[in-house]
Amino acid sequence: MDEPERTHGLAATFALYALARVGLVAVVAGVLVAFGVPLLVGVLVALVVALPLSMVLFRGMRARLDAALDAAVRRRRAEREALRAKLRGEDLGGESEARVGSEPAGEGQSDGRSG
């Protein structure tokens, strides 16, 4: 159960990865400007060069981001299923299910409100 201790939150992992990518663009643009390339051209070239370069340099960070995204998706999917089960009345007692099932309500209007 040391997996939650190792993994970081999704927001922190994403922020670190985004900051590293922006930093890489800044470094590449800085190097190009130092060699006499105009700033705008240097930034545009840095954007194009930084994409494949970051795939190689930040492979570990990208793997952690993928793991954090996967964990967030699995957690959210479980929460959504639990909510749907509650809304269906599956975790309520048998008496409530029979009462809910016997109400003549249209789809989406089980609470008596219209519109």
TACOR-V90378 format. One record per helix or strand of 2 or more residues. SS is the DSSP state (helix for helix, strand for strand). FROM is the first residue (numbers start at 1). TO is the last residue. If there is no record, write none. Layout:
[[SS FROM TO] [SS FROM TO]]
This chain:
[[helix 3 6] [helix 10 34] [helix 39 57] [helix 59 88] [helix 94 102]]
